[in-house]
C-alpha cells in the first residue's frame, strides 16, 4: 500500500492552533508544539475563569447588599431570611442594583423583611 500523506489536514490543524495562539509571546505564537501547549493551558484557564466569574459576581452582590443593610440597621442574613418569609423572590443581582440605584425601594424591602421577621420597624425611616 502506498504511504498516505496528511498534508492538507495537517496544515489546517497547525493553522487552527497558531490562529488561536495569536497574541501570545515568542515561540508560543510561532512554533506549533509550543503553541499547542499554550493554547491547551489557556483553554483550561478560560474554562475555570468562566466558573470563577460567576462566583466573584455573586460575592460582590452580597457585599453590596450587606453594606446597604448594615446602614439600615439589619444584618444581611436576617434581611435575606425576612425576604424569604415575606415571599419576596428577588435575586441578589437585582437586590444589589436596587441598593445602589434605588435606595427608597431598598428601604421598603428592608421594612418588609423586618415586618416578616416580627421585628419592630424603626420610626422615621
MOPAC internal coordinates of N, CA, C and O (Angstrom, degrees):
PM7 1SCF
backbone

  N    0.0000 0     0.00 0     0.00 0    0    0    0
  C    1.4428 1     0.00 0     0.00 0    1    0    0
  C    1.5214 1   110.48 1     0.00 0    2    1    0
  O    1.2310 1   120.58 1   -37.43 1    3    2    1
  N    1.3028 1   116.51 1   142.57 1    3    2    1
  C    1.4614 1   118.49 1   178.32 1    5    3    2
  C    1.5276 1   111.59 1   -74.90 1    6    5    3
  O    1.2310 1   121.33 1   -26.07 1    7    6    5
  N    1.2921 1   115.07 1   153.93 1    7    6    5
  C    1.4600 1   121.36 1   179.05 1    9    7    6
  C    1.5300 1   109.26 1   -72.94 1   10    9    7
  O    1.2310 1   120.68 1   -44.31 1   11   10    9
  N    1.3278 1   116.31 1   135.69 1   11   10    9
  C    1.4575 1   120.53 1  -179.07 1   13   11   10
  C    1.5190 1   108.58 1   -96.83 1   14   13   11
  O    1.2310 1   120.76 1   -53.03 1   15   14   13
  N    1.3140 1   116.15 1   126.97 1   15   14   13
  C    1.4584 1   118.60 1   179.24 1   17   15   14
  C    1.5336 1   108.92 1   -93.12 1   18   17   15
  O    1.2310 1   120.66 1   -37.20 1   19   18   17
  N    1.3128 1   116.34 1   142.80 1   19   18   17
  C    1.4674 1   119.71 1  -178.13 1   21   19   18
  C    1.5256 1   110.13 1  -102.31 1   22   21   19
  O    1.2310 1   120.69 1  -149.04 1   23   22   21
  N    1.3166 1   116.29 1    30.96 1   23   22   21
  C    1.4537 1   122.50 1  -172.23 1   25   23   22
  C    1.5153 1   116.06 1   -48.48 1   26   25   23
  O    1.2310 1   119.17 1   111.22 1   27   26   25
  N    1.3240 1   119.18 1   -68.78 1   27   26   25
  C    1.4677 1   120.13 1  -175.09 1   29   27   26
  C    1.5291 1   113.11 1   -62.51 1   30   29   27
  O    1.2310 1   120.01 1   137.59 1   31   30   29
  N    1.3320 1   117.58 1   -42.41 1   31   30   29
  C    1.4675 1   120.64 1  -178.53 1   33   31   30
  C    1.5229 1   110.68 1   -65.14 1   34   33   31
  O    1.2310 1   121.36 1   138.76 1   35   34   33
  N    1.3415 1   115.01 1   -41.24 1   35   34   33
  C    1.4613 1   119.15 1  -179.90 1   37   35   34
  C    1.5281 1   110.66 1   -64.32 1   38   37   35
  O    1.2310 1   121.16 1   138.59 1   39   38   37
  N    1.3215 1   115.38 1   -41.41 1   39   38   37
  C    1.4650 1   119.46 1   179.73 1   41   39   38
  C    1.5413 1   110.41 1   -64.07 1   42   41   39
  O    1.2310 1   120.47 1   140.21 1   43   42   41
  N    1.3239 1   116.71 1   -39.79 1   43   42   41
  C    1.4730 1   120.41 1   178.86 1   45   43   42
  C    1.5307 1   111.17 1   -63.76 1   46   45   43
  O    1.2310 1   120.93 1   136.28 1   47   46   45
  N    1.3569 1   115.82 1   -43.72 1   47   46   45
  C    1.4678 1   119.76 1   178.55 1   49   47   46
  C    1.5237 1   111.03 1   -60.36 1   50   49   47
  O    1.2310 1   120.85 1   134.46 1   51   50   49
  N    1.3203 1   115.97 1   -45.54 1   51   50   49
  C    1.4576 1   120.60 1  -179.21 1   53   51   50
  C    1.5247 1   111.11 1   -62.94 1   54   53   51
  O    1.2310 1   120.92 1   136.13 1   55   54   53
  N    1.3355 1   115.85 1   -43.87 1   55   54   53
  C    1.4680 1   119.81 1  -179.91 1   57   55   54
  C    1.5309 1   110.51 1   -62.77 1   58   57   55
  O    1.2310 1   120.73 1   140.50 1   59   58   57
  N    1.3281 1   116.21 1   -39.50 1   59   58   57
  C    1.4650 1   119.95 1  -179.10 1   61   59   58
  C    1.5321 1   110.61 1   -64.02 1   62   61   59
  O    1.2310 1   120.41 1   137.18 1   63   62   61
  N    1.3187 1   116.82 1   -42.82 1   63   62   61
  C    1.4681 1   120.62 1   179.65 1   65   63   62
  C    1.5277 1   110.19 1   -66.81 1   66   65   63
  O    1.2310 1   120.14 1   134.37 1   67   66   65
  N    1.3477 1   117.35 1   -45.63 1   67   66   65
  C    1.4618 1   120.17 1  -178.04 1   69   67   66
  C    1.5265 1   111.19 1   -66.60 1   70   69   67
  O    1.2310 1   120.32 1   149.25 1   71   70   69
  N    1.3188 1   116.99 1   -30.75 1   71   70   69
  C    1.4629 1   119.71 1   176.76 1   73   71   70
  C    1.5306 1   110.31 1   -66.99 1   74   73   71
  O    1.2310 1   120.61 1   140.65 1   75   74   73
  N    1.3282 1   116.44 1   -39.35 1   75   74   73
  C    1.4654 1   119.74 1   178.60 1   77   75   74
  C    1.5237 1   112.11 1   -72.17 1   78   77   75
  O    1.2310 1   120.25 1   158.59 1   79   78   77
  N    1.3436 1   117.12 1   -21.41 1   79   78   77
  C    1.4617 1   121.46 1   179.75 1   81   79   78
  C    1.5207 1   111.73 1   -89.67 1   82   81   79
  O    1.2310 1   120.00 1  -173.64 1   83   82   81
  N    1.3166 1   117.61 1     6.36 1   83   82   81
  C    1.4565 1   121.42 1  -179.51 1   85   83   82
  C    1.5233 1   109.05 1   -62.02 1   86   85   83
  O    1.2310 1   120.69 1   -46.94 1   87   86   85
  N    1.3138 1   116.29 1   133.06 1   87   86   85
  C    1.4535 1   120.44 1  -178.52 1   89   87   86
  C    1.5129 1   113.38 1    97.38 1   90   89   87
  O    1.2310 1   120.02 1   166.65 1   91   90   89
  N    1.3524 1   117.57 1   -13.35 1   91   90   89
  C    1.4581 1   119.96 1   175.53 1   93   91   90
  C    1.5234 1   108.61 1   -74.80 1   94   93   91
  O    1.2310 1   120.53 1   -10.81 1   95   94   93
  N    1.3390 1   116.59 1   169.19 1   95   94   93
  C    1.4605 1   120.12 1  -175.84 1   97   95   94
  C    1.5217 1   111.27 1  -102.04 1   98   97   95
  O    1.2310 1   121.39 1   -29.90 1   99   98   97
  N    1.3358 1   114.94 1   150.10 1   99   98   97
  C    1.4690 1   125.04 1   171.45 1  101   99   98
  C    1.5270 1   111.97 1    56.02 1  102  101   99
  O    1.2310 1   120.45 1    44.78 1  103  102  101
  N    1.3397 1   116.75 1  -135.22 1  103  102  101
  C    1.4544 1   120.57 1  -175.12 1  105  103  102
  C    1.5145 1   113.73 1   -68.86 1  106  105  103
  O    1.2310 1   120.64 1   161.17 1  107  106  105
  N    1.3004 1   116.38 1   -18.83 1  107  106  105
  C    1.4684 1   119.47 1   178.81 1  109  107  106
  C    1.5211 1   110.61 1   -65.86 1  110  109  107
  O    1.2310 1   120.27 1   163.40 1  111  110  109
  N    1.3165 1   117.09 1   -16.60 1  111  110  109
  C    1.4641 1   121.39 1   178.09 1  113  111  110
  C    1.5319 1   111.10 1   -96.79 1  114  113  111
  O    1.2310 1   120.43 1   151.19 1  115  114  113
  N    1.3502 1   116.78 1   -28.81 1  115  114  113
  C    1.4674 1   119.93 1  -168.69 1  117  115  114
  C    1.5213 1   114.52 1  -106.77 1  118  117  115
  O    1.2310 1   119.94 1   148.40 1  119  118  117
  N    1.3233 1   117.73 1   -31.60 1  119  118  117
  C    1.4630 1   121.38 1  -173.97 1  121  119  118
  C    1.5227 1   109.93 1   -98.32 1  122  121  119
  O    1.2310 1   121.56 1   -46.94 1  123  122  121
  N    1.3288 1   114.61 1   133.06 1  123  122  121
  C    1.4679 1   119.05 1  -171.76 1  125  123  122
  C    1.5217 1   112.79 1   -59.86 1  126  125  123
  O    1.2310 1   119.83 1   131.29 1  127  126  125
  N    1.3164 1   117.94 1   -48.71 1  127  126  125
  C    1.4566 1   119.85 1  -174.86 1  129  127  126
  C    1.5383 1   111.04 1   -65.81 1  130  129  127
  O    1.2310 1   120.60 1   134.34 1  131  130  129
  N    1.3166 1   116.45 1   -45.66 1  131  130  129
  C    1.4685 1   120.10 1   178.91 1  133  131  130
  C    1.5307 1   110.44 1   -64.97 1  134  133  131
  O    1.2310 1   120.51 1   141.54 1  135  134  133
  N    1.3196 1   116.63 1   -38.46 1  135  134  133
  C    1.4669 1   120.28 1   178.69 1  137  135  134
  C    1.5205 1   110.72 1   -65.64 1  138  137  135
  O    1.2310 1   120.79 1   140.92 1  139  138  137
  N    1.3363 1   116.09 1   -39.08 1  139  138  137
  C    1.4674 1   120.46 1   179.40 1  141  139  138
  C    1.5295 1   110.36 1   -60.52 1  142  141  139
  O    1.2310 1   120.26 1   133.56 1  143  142  141
  N    1.3134 1   117.10 1   -46.44 1  143  142  141
  C    1.4640 1   120.49 1   179.99 1  145  143  142
  C    1.5249 1   110.88 1   -64.36 1  146  145  143
  O    1.2310 1   120.68 1   137.74 1  147  146  145
  N    1.3322 1   116.30 1   -42.26 1  147  146  145
  C    1.4602 1   120.55 1  -178.30 1  149  147  146
  C    1.5248 1   111.10 1   -66.50 1  150  149  147
  O    1.2310 1   120.24 1   140.34 1  151  150  149
  N    1.3266 1   117.15 1   -39.66 1  151  150  149
  C    1.4625 1   121.10 1   179.89 1  153  151  150
  C    1.5272 1   110.41 1   -66.99 1  154  153  151
  O    1.2310 1   120.44 1   139.14 1  155  154  153
  N    1.3341 1   116.77 1   -40.86 1  155  154  153
  C    1.4716 1   120.10 1   178.41 1  157  155  154
  C    1.5304 1   110.39 1   -62.62 1  158  157  155
  O    1.2310 1   120.63 1   134.85 1  159  158  157
  N    1.3246 1   116.41 1   -45.15 1  159  158  157
  C    1.4537 1   120.11 1   179.73 1  161  159  158
  C    1.5354 1   110.75 1   -64.18 1  162  161  159
  O    1.2310 1   120.86 1   136.62 1  163  162  161
  N    1.3298 1   115.95 1   -43.38 1  163  162  161
  C    1.4621 1   119.89 1   179.55 1  165  163  162
  C    1.5224 1   110.66 1   -61.28 1  166  165  163
  O    1.2310 1   120.54 1   142.06 1  167  166  165
  N    1.3232 1   116.58 1   -37.94 1  167  166  165
  C    1.4640 1   120.51 1   177.97 1  169  167  166
  C    1.5158 1   112.21 1   -63.42 1  170  169  167
  O    1.2310 1   120.39 1   140.59 1  171  170  169
  N    1.3343 1   116.87 1   -39.41 1  171  170  169
  C    1.4728 1   119.96 1   177.68 1  173  171  170
  C    1.5181 1   110.68 1   -65.08 1  174  173  171
  O    1.2310 1   120.70 1   135.20 1  175  174  173
  N    1.3370 1   116.27 1   -44.80 1  175  174  173
  C    1.4653 1   119.56 1   179.03 1  177  175  174
  C    1.5272 1   110.99 1   -63.14 1  178  177  175
  O    1.2310 1   120.44 1   141.40 1  179  178  177
  N    1.3293 1   116.76 1   -38.60 1  179  178  177
  C    1.4567 1   120.33 1  -179.90 1  181  179  178
  C    1.5282 1   110.45 1   -65.38 1  182  181  179
  O    1.2310 1   120.43 1   140.18 1  183  182  181
  N    1.3360 1   116.78 1   -39.82 1  183  182  181
  C    1.4638 1   120.96 1  -179.73 1  185  183  182
  C    1.5278 1   110.31 1   -62.63 1  186  185  183
  O    1.2310 1   120.85 1   129.59 1  187  186  185
  N    1.3285 1   115.97 1   -50.41 1  187  186  185
  C    1.4657 1   118.89 1  -179.61 1  189  187  186
  C    1.5181 1   111.38 1   -68.97 1  190  189  187
  O    1.2310 1   120.42 1   149.09 1  191  190  189
  N    1.3348 1   116.81 1   -30.91 1  191  190  189
  C    1.4525 1   120.47 1   178.09 1  193  191  190
  C    1.5156 1   111.75 1   -63.47 1  194  193  191
  O    1.2310 1   120.49 1   143.50 1  195  194  193
  N    1.3383 1   116.66 1   -36.50 1  195  194  193
  C    1.4649 1   119.30 1   178.26 1  197  195  194
  C    1.5279 1   110.89 1   -65.93 1  198  197  195
  O    1.2310 1   120.29 1   146.10 1  199  198  197
  N    1.3219 1   117.05 1   -33.90 1  199  198  197
  C    1.4702 1   120.13 1   177.77 1  201  199  198
  C    1.5385 1   110.21 1   -72.60 1  202  201  199
  O    1.2310 1   120.71 1   136.71 1  203  202  201
  N    1.3428 1   116.26 1   -43.29 1  203  202  201
  C    1.4648 1   120.37 1  -178.69 1  205  203  202
  C    1.5154 1   111.96 1   -65.28 1  206  205  203
  O    1.2310 1   120.32 1   148.71 1  207  206  205
  N    1.3294 1   116.99 1   -31.29 1  207  206  205
  C    1.4559 1   121.03 1  -179.47 1  209  207  206
  C    1.5261 1   110.30 1   -60.85 1  210  209  207
  O    1.2310 1   120.17 1   136.93 1  211  210  209
  N    1.3099 1   117.27 1   -43.07 1  211  210  209
  C    1.4628 1   121.44 1   178.73 1  213  211  210
  C    1.5270 1   110.34 1   -62.62 1  214  213  211
  O    1.2310 1   120.96 1   137.01 1  215  214  213
  N    1.3432 1   115.77 1   -42.99 1  215  214  213
  C    1.4601 1   121.41 1   179.53 1  217  215  214
  C    1.5288 1   110.98 1   -63.17 1  218  217  215
  O    1.2310 1   120.87 1   136.50 1  219  218  217
  N    1.3322 1   115.94 1   -43.50 1  219  218  217
  C    1.4651 1   120.67 1  -178.11 1  221  219  218
  C    1.5230 1   111.76 1   -65.44 1  222  221  219
  O    1.2310 1   120.60 1   138.04 1  223  222  221
  N    1.3322 1   116.47 1   -41.96 1  223  222  221
  C    1.4608 1   119.08 1   179.17 1  225  223  222
  C    1.5215 1   111.19 1   -64.29 1  226  225  223
  O    1.2310 1   120.14 1   136.51 1  227  226  225
  N    1.3227 1   117.33 1   -43.49 1  227  226  225
  C    1.4591 1   119.85 1  -179.57 1  229  227  226
  C    1.5238 1   110.70 1   -61.27 1  230  229  227
  O    1.2310 1   120.01 1   137.60 1  231  230  229
  N    1.3272 1   117.59 1   -42.40 1  231  230  229
  C    1.4689 1   119.47 1   179.93 1  233  231  230
  C    1.5289 1   110.68 1   -67.10 1  234  233  231
  O    1.2310 1   120.00 1   145.55 1  235  234  233
  N    1.3434 1   117.61 1   -34.45 1  235  234  233
  C    1.4552 1   120.25 1   177.52 1  237  235  234
  C    1.5284 1   110.68 1   -65.02 1  238  237  235
  O    1.2310 1   120.54 1   138.00 1  239  238  237
  N    1.3443 1   116.57 1   -42.00 1  239  238  237
  C    1.4694 1   119.98 1   178.75 1  241  239  238
  C    1.5208 1   110.67 1   -62.99 1  242  241  239
  O    1.2310 1   120.39 1   139.35 1  243  242  241
  N    1.3226 1   116.87 1   -40.65 1  243  242  241
  C    1.4630 1   120.89 1  -179.44 1  245  243  242
  C    1.5222 1   110.05 1   -64.83 1  246  245  243
  O    1.2310 1   120.13 1   139.13 1  247  246  245
  N    1.3301 1   117.36 1   -40.87 1  247  246  245
  C    1.4707 1   121.08 1   178.63 1  249  247  246
  C    1.5259 1   110.27 1   -61.90 1  250  249  247
  O    1.2310 1   120.27 1   137.02 1  251  250  249
  N    1.3260 1   117.09 1   -42.98 1  251  250  249
  C    1.4620 1   120.58 1  -179.93 1  253  251  250
  C    1.5249 1   111.70 1   -65.91 1  254  253  251
  O    1.2310 1   120.79 1   137.12 1  255  254  253
  N    1.3176 1   116.10 1   -42.88 1  255  254  253
  C    1.4701 1   119.42 1   179.35 1  257  255  254
  C    1.5230 1   109.70 1   -64.95 1  258  257  255
  O    1.2310 1   120.36 1   137.87 1  259  258  257
  N    1.3198 1   116.92 1   -42.13 1  259  258  257
  C    1.4541 1   121.51 1  -179.69 1  261  259  258
  C    1.5289 1   110.66 1   -60.36 1  262  261  259
  O    1.2310 1   120.48 1   135.80 1  263  262  261
  N    1.3392 1   116.70 1   -44.20 1  263  262  261
  C    1.4652 1   119.99 1  -179.98 1  265  263  262
  C    1.5239 1   110.93 1   -62.62 1  266  265  263
  O    1.2310 1   120.63 1   138.02 1  267  266  265
  N    1.3298 1   116.40 1   -41.98 1  267  266  265
  C    1.4688 1   119.97 1   179.58 1  269  267  266
  C    1.5220 1   111.00 1   -67.34 1  270  269  267
  O    1.2310 1   120.10 1   142.12 1  271  270  269
  N    1.3221 1   117.42 1   -37.88 1  271  270  269
  C    1.4721 1   120.68 1   179.44 1  273  271  270
  C    1.5213 1   111.46 1   -67.80 1  274  273  271
  O    1.2310 1   120.82 1   138.06 1  275  274  273
  N    1.3203 1   116.04 1   -41.94 1  275  274  273
  C    1.4693 1   119.67 1  -179.63 1  277  275  274
  C    1.5265 1   110.91 1   -61.82 1  278  277  275
  O    1.2310 1   119.91 1   144.75 1  279  278  277
  N    1.3275 1   117.78 1   -35.25 1  279  278  277
  C    1.4640 1   120.77 1   177.13 1  281  279  278
  C    1.5271 1   111.03 1   -63.82 1  282  281  279
  O    1.2310 1   120.86 1   151.91 1  283  282  281
  N    1.3122 1   115.96 1   -28.09 1  283  282  281
  C    1.4599 1   120.64 1  -177.44 1  285  283  282
  C    1.5273 1   112.36 1   -99.73 1  286  285  283
  O    1.2310 1   120.49 1  -170.54 1  287  286  285
  N    1.3197 1   116.68 1     9.46 1  287  286  285
  C    1.4619 1   121.39 1   172.79 1  289  287  286
  C    1.5194 1   115.47 1    79.01 1  290  289  287
  O    1.2310 1   119.94 1  -150.28 1  291  290  289
  N    1.3051 1   117.71 1    29.72 1  291  290  289
  C    1.4635 1   120.68 1   179.69 1  293  291  290
  C    1.5213 1   108.31 1  -139.56 1  294  293  291
  O    1.2310 1   119.36 1   -53.08 1  295  294  293
  N    1.3249 1   118.83 1   126.92 1  295  294  293
  C    1.4653 1   119.42 1   178.08 1  297  295  294
  C    1.5363 1   111.35 1   -68.54 1  298  297  295
  O    1.2310 1   121.15 1   -23.87 1  299  298  297
  N    1.3119 1   115.41 1   156.13 1  299  298  297
  C    1.4683 1   121.66 1  -175.78 1  301  299  298
  C    1.5215 1   111.59 1   -57.21 1  302  301  299
  O    1.2310 1   120.13 1   132.16 1  303  302  301
  N    1.3253 1   117.35 1   -47.84 1  303  302  301
  C    1.4634 1   119.38 1  -173.99 1  305  303  302
  C    1.5300 1   111.44 1   -64.66 1  306  305  303
  O    1.2310 1   120.52 1   144.83 1  307  306  305
  N    1.3207 1   116.61 1   -35.17 1  307  306  305
  C    1.4731 1   118.87 1   177.57 1  309  307  306
  C    1.5319 1   110.57 1   -72.43 1  310  309  307
  O    1.2310 1   120.35 1   145.42 1  311  310  309
  N    1.3235 1   116.93 1   -34.58 1  311  310  309
  C    1.4618 1   121.25 1   177.66 1  313  311  310
  C    1.5269 1   110.43 1   -62.20 1  314  313  311
  O    1.2310 1   120.38 1   131.29 1  315  314  313
  N    1.3212 1   116.88 1   -48.71 1  315  314  313
  C    1.4694 1   121.03 1  -179.73 1  317  315  314
  C    1.5261 1   110.14 1   -64.51 1  318  317  315
  O    1.2310 1   120.45 1   139.29 1  319  318  317
  N    1.3242 1   116.74 1   -40.71 1  319  318  317
  C    1.4684 1   120.66 1   178.51 1  321  319  318
  C    1.5286 1   110.41 1   -63.03 1  322  321  319
  O    1.2310 1   120.54 1   138.05 1  323  322  321
  N    1.3227 1   116.57 1   -41.95 1  323  322  321
  C    1.4601 1   120.50 1   178.81 1  325  323  322
  C    1.5153 1   112.24 1   -64.46 1  326  325  323
  O    1.2310 1   120.48 1   140.39 1  327  326  325
  N    1.3236 1   116.69 1   -39.61 1  327  326  325
  C    1.4629 1   119.48 1   178.10 1  329  327  326
  C    1.5289 1   111.28 1   -64.87 1  330  329  327
  O    1.2310 1   120.57 1   141.24 1  331  330  329
  N    1.3336 1   116.51 1   -38.76 1  331  330  329
  C    1.4657 1   119.36 1   178.71 1  333  331  330
  C    1.5186 1   110.62 1   -65.41 1  334  333  331
  O    1.2310 1   120.59 1   138.73 1  335  334  333
  N    1.3427 1   116.49 1   -41.27 1  335  334  333
  C    1.4705 1   120.07 1   179.29 1  337  335  334
  C    1.5301 1   111.10 1   -66.86 1  338  337  335
  O    1.2310 1   120.56 1   148.80 1  339  338  337
  N    1.3287 1   116.54 1   -31.20 1  339  338  337
  C    1.4665 1   120.95 1   179.57 1  341  339  338
  C    1.5334 1   111.56 1   -85.96 1  342  341  339
  O    1.2310 1   120.01 1  -176.30 1  343  342  341
  N    1.3196 1   117.58 1     3.70 1  343  342  341
  C    1.4700 1   123.89 1   179.69 1  345  343  342
  C    1.5291 1   112.40 1    59.58 1  346  345  343
  O    1.2310 1   120.55 1  -141.21 1  347  346  345
  N    1.3267 1   116.55 1    38.79 1  347  346  345
  C    1.4593 1   121.60 1   174.42 1  349  347  346
  C    1.5243 1   106.60 1   -93.89 1  350  349  347
  O    1.2310 1   120.59 1   -62.75 1  351  350  349
  N    1.3322 1   116.47 1   117.25 1  351  350  349
  C    1.4665 1   119.98 1  -175.88 1  353  351  350
  C    1.5233 1   110.52 1  -108.37 1  354  353  351
  O    1.2310 1   120.77 1  -111.74 1  355  354  353
  N    1.3159 1   116.14 1    68.26 1  355  354  353
  C    1.4642 1   121.86 1   173.05 1  357  355  354
  C    1.5190 1   107.75 1  -106.26 1  358  357  355
  O    1.2310 1   120.61 1   -44.77 1  359  358  357
  N    1.3195 1   116.44 1   135.23 1  359  358  357
  C    1.4612 1   118.31 1   178.38 1  361  359  358
  C    1.5301 1   110.36 1   -79.04 1  362  361  359
  O    1.2310 1   121.00 1    -8.76 1  363  362  361
  N    1.3224 1   115.69 1   171.24 1  363  362  361
  C    1.4593 1   120.35 1  -174.48 1  365  363  362
  C    1.5268 1   112.12 1   -67.75 1  366  365  363
  O    1.2310 1   120.48 1   149.79 1  367  366  365
  N    1.3233 1   116.69 1   -30.21 1  367  366  365
  C    1.4634 1   119.87 1   177.81 1  369  367  366
  C    1.5299 1   109.92 1   -63.46 1  370  369  367
  O    1.2310 1   120.43 1   134.05 1  371  370  369
  N    1.3236 1   116.79 1   -45.95 1  371  370  369
  C    1.4687 1   121.06 1   179.99 1  373  371  370
  C    1.5279 1   110.67 1   -66.85 1  374  373  371
  O    1.2310 1   120.36 1   140.48 1  375  374  373
  N    1.3272 1   116.93 1   -39.52 1  375  374  373
  C    1.4669 1   120.32 1   179.32 1  377  375  374
  C    1.5298 1   110.90 1   -63.70 1  378  377  375
  O    1.2310 1   120.55 1   137.67 1  379  378  377
  N    1.3295 1   116.56 1   -42.33 1  379  378  377
  C    1.4695 1   120.18 1   179.56 1  381  379  378
  C    1.5245 1   110.39 1   -64.75 1  382  381  379
  O    1.2310 1   120.27 1   140.58 1  383  382  381
  N    1.3246 1   117.08 1   -39.42 1  383  382  381
  C    1.4629 1   121.06 1   179.06 1  385  383  382
  C    1.5291 1   110.46 1   -65.78 1  386  385  383
  O    1.2310 1   120.36 1   139.37 1  387  386  385
  N    1.3354 1   116.91 1   -40.63 1  387  386  385
  C    1.4650 1   120.45 1   177.09 1  389  387  386
  C    1.5241 1   110.88 1   -64.18 1  390  389  387
  O    1.2310 1   120.57 1   138.62 1  391  390  389
  N    1.3281 1   116.52 1   -41.38 1  391  390  389
  C    1.4648 1   120.25 1  -178.57 1  393  391  390
  C    1.5237 1   110.79 1   -61.64 1  394  393  391
  O    1.2310 1   120.19 1   144.91 1  395  394  393
  N    1.3245 1   117.23 1   -35.09 1  395  394  393
  C    1.4668 1   120.68 1  -179.06 1  397  395  394
  C    1.5251 1   112.61 1   -81.81 1  398  397  395
  O    1.2310 1   120.30 1   131.41 1  399  398  397
  N    1.3325 1   117.03 1   -48.59 1  399  398  397
  C    1.4564 1   119.16 1  -169.17 1  401  399  398
  C    1.5285 1   114.58 1   -98.66 1  402  401  399
  O    1.2310 1   119.71 1   154.60 1  403  402  401
  N    1.3259 1   118.15 1   -25.40 1  403  402  401
  C    1.4693 1   121.84 1  -177.58 1  405  403  402
  C    1.5269 1   110.40 1  -128.50 1  406  405  403
  O    1.2310 1   119.73 1  -104.61 1  407  406  405
  N    1.3394 1   118.13 1    75.39 1  407  406  405
  C    1.4645 1   119.28 1  -175.80 1  409  407  406
  C    1.5281 1   113.41 1   -63.11 1  410  409  407
  O    1.2310 1   119.66 1   148.30 1  411  410  409
  N    1.3367 1   118.26 1   -31.70 1  411  410  409
  C    1.4677 1   120.31 1  -179.25 1  413  411  410
  C    1.5275 1   110.66 1   -67.17 1  414  413  411
  O    1.2310 1   120.48 1   138.53 1  415  414  413
  N    1.3201 1   116.69 1   -41.47 1  415  414  413
  C    1.4666 1   120.35 1   177.28 1  417  415  414
  C    1.5264 1   110.24 1   -64.97 1  418  417  415
  O    1.2310 1   120.78 1   142.35 1  419  418  417
  N    1.3305 1   116.12 1   -37.65 1  419  418  417
  C    1.4623 1   119.23 1   178.79 1  421  419  418
  C    1.5265 1   110.56 1   -67.52 1  422  421  419
  O    1.2310 1   120.36 1   143.72 1  423  422  421
  N    1.3473 1   116.92 1   -36.28 1  423  422  421
  C    1.4720 1   120.38 1   175.69 1  425  423  422
  C    1.5236 1   110.44 1   -58.49 1  426  425  423
  O    1.2310 1   120.65 1   137.68 1  427  426  425
  N    1.3294 1   116.36 1   -42.32 1  427  426  425
  C    1.4648 1   120.07 1   179.57 1  429  427  426
  C    1.5237 1   111.18 1   -64.31 1  430  429  427
  O    1.2310 1   120.58 1   142.02 1  431  430  429
  N    1.3337 1   116.49 1   -37.98 1  431  430  429
  C    1.4657 1   119.83 1   177.67 1  433  431  430
  C    1.5257 1   110.65 1   -65.38 1  434  433  431
  O    1.2310 1   120.45 1   140.96 1  435  434  433
  N    1.3221 1   116.75 1   -39.04 1  435  434  433
  C    1.4646 1   120.29 1   178.66 1  437  435  434
  C    1.5253 1   109.56 1   -63.80 1  438  437  435
  O    1.2310 1   120.39 1   137.46 1  439  438  437
  N    1.3249 1   116.87 1   -42.54 1  439  438  437
  C    1.4681 1   120.33 1   178.38 1  441  439  438
  C    1.5234 1   110.93 1   -64.43 1  442  441  439
  O    1.2310 1   120.35 1   140.31 1  443  442  441
  N    1.3208 1   116.94 1   -39.69 1  443  442  441
  C    1.4636 1   120.66 1   176.91 1  445  443  442
  C    1.5188 1   110.44 1   -61.30 1  446  445  443
  O    1.2310 1   120.48 1   136.58 1  447  446  445
  N    1.3353 1   116.68 1   -43.42 1  447  446  445
  C    1.4654 1   120.66 1   179.52 1  449  447  446
  C    1.5214 1   110.71 1   -64.90 1  450  449  447
  O    1.2310 1   120.15 1   139.42 1  451  450  449
  N    1.3374 1   117.32 1   -40.58 1  451  450  449
  C    1.4675 1   120.28 1   179.52 1  453  451  450
  C    1.5240 1   110.93 1   -64.19 1  454  453  451
  O    1.2310 1   120.41 1   138.88 1  455  454  453
  N    1.3286 1   116.81 1   -41.12 1  455  454  453
  C    1.4628 1   119.85 1   179.44 1  457  455  454
  C    1.5267 1   111.13 1   -66.31 1  458  457  455
  O    1.2310 1   120.42 1   141.45 1  459  458  457
  N    1.3117 1   116.79 1   -38.55 1  459  458  457
  C    1.4655 1   119.99 1   179.21 1  461  459  458
  C    1.5293 1   111.21 1   -67.06 1  462  461  459
  O    1.2310 1   120.65 1   149.84 1  463  462  461
  N    1.3290 1   116.36 1   -30.16 1  463  462  461
  C    1.4681 1   119.79 1   178.85 1  465  463  462
  C    1.5318 1   111.51 1   -80.70 1  466  465  463
  O    1.2310 1   120.85 1   164.29 1  467  466  465
  N    1.3275 1   115.98 1   -15.71 1  467  466  465
  C    1.4617 1   119.56 1  -177.87 1  469  467  466
  C    1.4994 1   113.63 1    87.76 1  470  469  467
  O    1.2310 1   120.05 1  -170.93 1  471  470  469
  N    1.3354 1   117.51 1     9.07 1  471  470  469
  C    1.4654 1   121.16 1   178.42 1  473  471  470
  C    1.5316 1   107.62 1   -81.36 1  474  473  471
  O    1.2310 1   120.12 1   -34.76 1  475  474  473
  N    1.3193 1   117.38 1   145.24 1  475  474  473
  C    1.4649 1   118.91 1   177.38 1  477  475  474
  C    1.5220 1   110.51 1   -67.69 1  478  477  475
  O    1.2310 1   120.66 1   -42.98 1  479  478  477
  N    1.3297 1   116.34 1   137.02 1  479  478  477
  C    1.4607 1   121.34 1   179.29 1  481  479  478
  C    1.5192 1   109.87 1   -71.02 1  482  481  479
  O    1.2310 1   120.75 1   -39.51 1  483  482  481
  N    1.3232 1   116.18 1   140.49 1  483  482  481
  C    1.4614 1   120.57 1   179.37 1  485  483  482
  C    1.5205 1   109.06 1   -71.14 1  486  485  483
  O    1.2310 1   120.17 1   -47.60 1  487  486  485
  N    1.3538 1   117.29 1   132.40 1  487  486  485
  C    1.4623 1   118.40 1  -179.88 1  489  487  486
  C    1.5251 1   111.40 1   -73.14 1  490  489  487
  O    1.2310 1   120.71 1   -33.11 1  491  490  489
  N    1.3344 1   116.25 1   146.89 1  491  490  489
  C    1.4493 1   121.76 1   174.99 1  493  491  490
  C    1.5141 1   113.96 1    82.56 1  494  493  491
  O    1.2310 1   119.26 1  -174.00 1  495  494  493
  N    1.3289 1   119.02 1     6.00 1  495  494  493
  C    1.4831 1   119.24 1   178.94 1  497  495  494
  C    1.4738 1   111.42 1  -115.36 1  498  497  495
  O    1.2310 1   120.10 1   180.00 1  499  498  497

